[in-house]
Every structure is written in structure tokens, then in C-alpha cells.
Amino acid sequence: MMNELHRRAVVADLHNDLLCAVVARPVDHWADFFRERWLPQLRAGGVDIQALPVFIEDSFRPEGALRRTLRMIEAAHRLAAGNADAVALCEDGAQIDQALAQGRIALVLALESAPGAGEDVELLETLFRLGVRIASLAHFGRTAFADGSGEDGTGGRLTRAGVAALAEMERLGMLFDISHLGAAGVEHVLESASRPVVATHSSARALFDHHRNLSDEQIRGVAAGGGVVCVNFFAPYLHESDYSIDRLVDHLEHVAGVAGVEHVGLGPDFIKEVLADTTPPCCERAFVEGVPADAYLPGLTGPAGLPLVTEALQRRGWPAGDIVAVLGENARRLLREQLGRPASAG
């Protein structure tokens, strides 16, 4: 039985790569696959708001990146249309509120890096028209807009195109995502942004020193601008070897202590099932940026495990109001205030 507090809360997951698994199926099965495989998990986890990242694998870059981007966006629209009784693809806060009032899961399209755009900033408006409302500018490597965290040694900030992209996203009402951005790029964004930003799936570097995690200074910068840091559940970014839910709670508590509890959210990055669906079996263990890709928190390999987070926070003595805020109210507030609102709207 789902924890009562968790059941009553709005739960927002700002990073789940399930679209990668959907597009691996034949087009005619996209909607059915989502209904059969992912919808039960989202319901079991109490998920009310689900960001859907558009992630482009290396094999599609650079030549096929835009085509792959468009195909994944089309998949999101088709799975939403084919499951309209249960989900709604939302473009602004009003649509999110309406979906939740109707008992549907609010889906929000996001770009995880934007290799399909190259350096053509004007394509961000095209993608916005297609429903994209959150975007990051780099993954681990280098793009025409910025360097990812794996390139921290370069000290690279945003390129001229990246600066223009940030301004364009703010103009449109597209939320800027700093997760995966290199340290110098994060600093550049925090110096330049006139609207709140989000880290959709980043943990605390003070607790585990990996380039994918955020420093306390970066966390404070996100909070100072009114943004939210959504903590990543990927075990090897939380601790060197103790892959337990307690280490996840450590990161949630640390970010709350640095930023204030009103600036903390969830960015699980559930990849076990996605990797199983999209990666051929091989004889060697896979690693990502120096850490094992197949190490997971027990019970938290997919959305159905999310009530365990509520139970763990309760065991730590968190007040119910703070738990509800972190589970989803903070992210919901940010999305409601920022998505689809042009710069003139504030």
C-alpha cells in the first residue's frame, strides 16, 4: 500500500529517459508500449508530473541528431494522444494544473542537450512550437552552445551561440536546465540569467566529488535566482560504494541545507529499464564517465519505488510540509510560474 503522505502529495519527476525506450519500438506500438510498460509504474509511484527528456545517443550525432530529435518529440505527442485518458502533454502551468485536476499525469517535453539544433538558435523557437519547455545545452561533451561537465578541464563557458540560446529561451518561456553543463558554463548561466533556472537531475558535489554533481556555490546560485535543484538518484553519483537510499537522503538534506527546502526537487534519472531496452547485451560491464552504469539504489530502479523516498524522509524526521515540497510542490511552482510565459510576462 502506498504511503498516505505520498499518495496525497503532488509528485514531480523532472528526469526520466523513458522516451528512449518508447522510440525503440515500432511506431504503431509507441502509445500501447507506454500504456503497458510505463503508465503502471508511474501510477504505482504516484507520479503526477513527468518531464520527458529528448536524449540523442552518440550514434545519431551529428548528422542524424535533428531527425532523431523530431522523432522523439513525435513519439511524445503520439503516446500522449493515445493515452489521453491518463496523461496530457502540457505546455504551461495552466495546462499542468488542468491535467492534475482531471487525474491525469502532466507530461513536459525537455531537451537533454540540443545537438539537433547545432548552432542555429532560431530552431529553439521551432522546438518550442512543437512543445519543448525545458532544455539543456550540453551533455558530457562539447556542443556548439557549451561544454558539458565531462569537459570541465577546458574551462569553457557558453559560446556566443550559447549566450544567444539562453536569451532566446528566456524570451520564449523555455526553462533553462543546467544539469550536465560544465562548471564554467553553470557559472556563466548564473551570472547571465534573468529568470529562474533548474537542475533537472544533479546531486551534491560536497558529498561526492564527481563532475556531474553541483558545488554548494552553484546550488546557492540556483536558489538565489528562484530555481530548483532536483536531486539525481543515480547511485554512483551519490557515494563511492554505499548504494543505499540513505545516501540519497543525505544529498536531499544537503541541498536543502544549502539552498533551502523550497528549492529542492526530484530528478531520479531512472535508467535501468531504459538501458535494458535499448542496449544490446555485451560481455563487459558498462561505465559512464568513470562510474558503473549498472549500479542502482535498491528499490529505486524505476518510478514505482518513489514512495520509498517519502518513507525514508519520514524516518529522518522531516516535517510533512517539507516532504511534500520536495516531492513535487517546488517543481510544480517553478513550472507553473515559468513554462510558456514569454519574458514580458515575467
C-alpha positions in Angstrom: 0.0 0.0 0.0 1.3 3.5 -0.9 2.3 5.7 1.9 -0.6 8.1 2.8 1.5 11.2 2.7 3.0 10.2 -0.7 -0.5 9.4 -2.0 -1.7 12.9 -1.1 1.4 14.8 -2.4 2.0 16.1 -5.9 5.0 14.1 -7.1 7.1 15.5 -9.9 9.9 13.6 -11.6 11.9 16.0 -13.7 14.1 13.4 -15.5 13.1 10.0 -16.8 14.5 8.9 -20.2 11.5 6.6 -21.0 11.2 8.2 -24.4 14.3 6.4 -25.4 12.6 3.1 -24.7 9.4 4.2 -26.5 11.1 5.1 -29.8 12.9 1.7 -29.8 9.6 0.2 -30.6 7.7 0.2 -33.9 5.8 3.5 -34.4 2.4 1.8 -34.2 3.3 0.5 -30.8 4.5 3.7 -29.2 1.3 4.5 -27.3 0.5 0.9 -26.4 4.0 0.3 -25.1 3.8 3.4 -22.9 0.4 2.3 -21.5 1.6 -1.3 -20.9 5.1 -0.7 -19.6 5.4 2.8 -18.2 2.0 4.0 -17.1 1.5 1.3 -14.4 4.9 2.3 -13.0 4.1 6.0 -12.9 0.8 5.3 -11.3 2.4 3.0 -8.7 4.9 5.7 -7.9 2.3 8.3 -7.5 3.8 10.4 -10.3 1.7 13.5 -11.2 4.2 15.5 -13.3 6.7 13.7 -15.6 9.4 15.5 -17.6 10.3 13.6 -20.8 13.9 14.3 -21.9 14.7 14.1 -25.5 18.2 12.4 -25.4 20.2 11.8 -28.5 22.6 8.9 -28.4 26.1 9.4 -29.8 25.3 7.2 -32.8 22.9 9.8 -34.1 25.3 12.8 -33.7 25.9 14.9 -35.6 24.2 14.0 -38.9 21.1 12.3 -37.6 20.6 14.4 -34.4 17.8 16.7 -35.7 15.9 13.8 -37.3 16.2 11.8 -34.0 15.1 14.8 -32.0 12.0 15.3 -34.1 11.2 11.6 -34.0 11.3 11.5 -30.2 9.1 14.6 -30.0 6.6 12.9 -32.3 6.7 9.9 -30.0 5.8 12.0 -27.0 2.9 13.6 -28.9 1.6 10.1 -30.1 1.9 8.4 -26.7 0.0 11.4 -25.1 -2.7 11.3 -27.8 -3.0 7.5 -27.5 -3.4 7.7 -23.7 -5.4 10.9 -23.4 -7.5 9.4 -20.6 -4.4 9.1 -18.4 -1.8 11.7 -19.5 -1.6 15.2 -21.1 1.3 16.8 -22.8 1.5 20.2 -21.2 3.0 23.5 -22.4 2.3 25.8 -19.5 1.3 25.9 -15.8 -2.4 26.2 -16.5 -2.3 23.0 -18.6 -0.4 21.2 -15.8 -3.0 22.3 -13.2 -5.8 21.2 -15.5 -4.2 17.8 -16.1 -3.8 17.2 -12.3 -7.4 18.4 -11.6 -8.5 15.8 -14.1 -6.5 13.0 -12.5 -4.1 12.8 -15.5 -0.3 12.8 -15.4 1.2 16.1 -16.8 4.0 15.4 -19.3 6.5 18.1 -20.1 8.9 17.8 -23.0 12.6 18.6 -22.3 15.8 18.6 -24.4 18.8 16.9 -22.8 21.4 18.8 -24.7 20.4 20.1 -28.1 22.6 18.5 -30.7 19.8 18.7 -33.3 19.9 22.5 -33.2 23.6 22.8 -33.9 24.4 26.5 -33.5 21.1 27.6 -35.1 19.5 29.4 -32.2 16.3 30.1 -34.2 15.5 26.3 -34.1 14.8 26.7 -30.4 11.6 28.6 -31.4 10.7 25.7 -33.8 11.2 23.2 -30.9 9.2 25.4 -28.6 6.3 25.4 -31.1 6.5 21.6 -31.0 6.0 21.6 -27.2 9.5 21.7 -25.7 9.5 23.6 -22.5 12.8 22.7 -20.7 16.2 22.5 -22.3 19.9 22.0 -21.5 22.7 22.9 -23.9 25.3 20.1 -23.4 25.6 16.6 -22.2 29.1 15.2 -21.2 30.9 16.5 -24.3 31.1 19.7 -26.3 28.3 21.3 -28.4 28.0 24.5 -30.4 26.4 26.1 -27.4 28.5 25.0 -24.4 30.8 22.4 -22.9 29.4 19.6 -20.8 30.6 18.6 -17.3 32.9 16.0 -18.8 34.9 18.8 -20.4 35.4 20.8 -17.2 39.2 20.8 -17.9 38.7 23.2 -20.7 37.2 25.9 -18.5 34.7 26.6 -21.3 31.8 28.9 -20.7 28.8 29.4 -23.0 29.8 30.1 -26.6 28.3 33.2 -28.4 25.6 30.9 -29.7 25.0 29.6 -26.2 24.6 33.1 -24.8 22.1 33.8 -27.6 20.3 30.5 -26.8 19.9 31.4 -23.1 18.4 34.7 -24.1 16.1 33.1 -26.6 14.9 30.5 -24.1 14.2 33.3 -21.6 12.3 35.2 -24.3 10.1 32.2 -25.2 9.4 30.9 -21.7 11.6 27.8 -22.0 13.2 26.7 -18.7 17.0 26.5 -18.8 18.4 23.3 -17.4 22.0 23.4 -16.0 22.3 19.6 -15.4 25.3 18.3 -17.4 26.6 21.8 -18.1 30.3 22.3 -17.3 31.2 24.2 -14.2 32.3 27.3 -16.0 29.1 27.2 -18.1 27.0 26.9 -15.0 28.8 30.0 -13.6 28.2 31.8 -16.8 24.5 31.0 -16.8 24.0 32.0 -13.2 25.8 35.3 -13.9 23.6 36.0 -17.0 20.2 34.5 -16.4 17.4 36.9 -15.7 14.9 34.2 -15.0 15.0 31.1 -12.7 16.9 28.0 -13.9 16.5 24.4 -13.0 18.9 21.4 -12.4 16.7 18.6 -13.5 19.0 15.8 -12.3 22.0 16.8 -10.3 23.3 15.9 -6.8 25.7 17.5 -4.3 29.4 17.6 -5.1 30.2 18.3 -1.4 29.1 14.8 -0.6 30.5 13.0 -3.7 33.1 14.7 -5.9 32.0 13.9 -9.4 31.8 16.4 -12.2 28.1 15.6 -12.7 27.3 17.0 -9.2 26.8 20.6 -8.3 29.0 22.6 -5.8 27.4 24.4 -2.9 28.1 27.7 -4.6 26.3 26.5 -7.7 23.4 25.2 -5.6 23.1 28.6 -3.8 23.2 30.3 -7.2 20.2 28.3 -8.5 18.3 29.0 -5.3 19.2 32.8 -5.4 17.6 33.1 -8.8 14.4 31.3 -7.7 15.2 27.9 -9.3 15.1 24.3 -8.1 17.8 21.6 -7.8 16.3 18.2 -8.5 18.5 15.5 -6.9 19.7 12.6 -9.1 19.1 9.1 -7.9 21.9 7.5 -9.9 23.8 5.6 -7.2 27.4 6.1 -8.4 26.9 9.9 -8.3 25.8 9.7 -4.6 28.5 7.7 -3.0 31.6 5.7 -3.9 30.2 2.3 -2.8 27.3 2.6 -0.4 24.4 2.4 -2.8 21.5 2.9 -0.4 18.5 5.2 -0.1 20.1 6.7 3.0 22.8 8.2 0.8 20.1 9.7 -1.5 18.5 11.3 1.6 21.9 12.7 2.5 22.0 14.5 -0.8 18.4 15.8 -0.4 19.2 17.0 3.1 22.5 18.7 2.0 20.8 20.5 -0.9 18.0 21.6 1.4 20.5 22.9 3.9 22.4 24.9 1.3 19.5 26.1 -0.8 16.5 26.0 1.4 14.0 23.2 1.3 11.8 25.3 -1.1 14.5 24.9 -3.8 14.8 21.1 -3.8 13.1 18.5 -6.0 13.4 15.1 -7.5 15.3 14.2 -10.7 15.6 10.4 -10.5 17.1 9.6 -13.9 15.8 6.0 -13.8 17.9 4.2 -16.5 17.9 0.5 -15.6 14.9 -0.4 -17.7 15.8 2.1 -20.5 19.3 0.6 -20.8 17.9 -2.9 -20.8 15.5 -1.9 -23.6 18.0 0.0 -25.8 21.5 -1.5 -25.2 22.5 -4.9 -26.7 23.9 -7.4 -24.2 27.6 -7.5 -24.1 30.4 -9.3 -22.2 31.8 -6.3 -20.4 30.4 -4.1 -17.7 29.4 -0.6 -19.0 30.8 2.5 -17.4 29.6 6.1 -17.8 32.1 8.9 -17.1 34.2 6.5 -14.9 31.4 5.1 -12.8 29.4 1.8 -13.4 26.2 2.3 -15.4 24.5 -0.8 -13.8 24.6 0.3 -10.2 21.3 1.3 -8.7 19.7 2.1 -5.4 17.7 -1.0 -4.1 14.0 -0.5 -4.7 14.6 2.7 -6.7 15.2 1.4 -10.2 12.0 2.8 -11.6 9.1 5.1 -10.8 7.2 2.6 -8.7 9.8 2.9 -6.0 9.2 6.6 -5.3 7.1 6.0 -2.2 10.3 4.7 -0.6 11.7 8.2 -0.7 8.8 9.6 1.3 9.2 6.8 3.9 13.0 7.5 4.1 12.4 11.2 4.7 9.9 10.4 7.4 12.4 8.2 9.1 14.8 11.1 9.1 12.2 13.2 10.9 11.4 15.6 8.0 8.2 17.6 8.6 5.3 16.6 6.3 5.2 20.0 4.6 8.9 19.8 3.7 8.5 16.3 2.3 5.5 17.4 0.1 7.5 20.4 -1.1 10.5 18.3 -2.2 8.3 15.5 -3.7 6.8 17.9 -6.2 5.3 21.2 -5.0 8.6 23.1 -5.5 8.9 21.8 -9.1 5.2 22.4 -9.7 5.6 26.0 -8.6 8.6 26.6 -10.9 6.9 25.0 -13.9 3.7 26.9 -13.2 5.5 30.3 -13.0 7.9 29.8 -15.9 6.7 27.4 -18.6 5.5 29.0 -21.8 5.5 32.5 -20.3 7.3 35.0 -22.6 9.8 37.3 -21.0 7.4 40.2 -21.0 5.1 38.2 -18.7 7.8 38.0 -16.0 
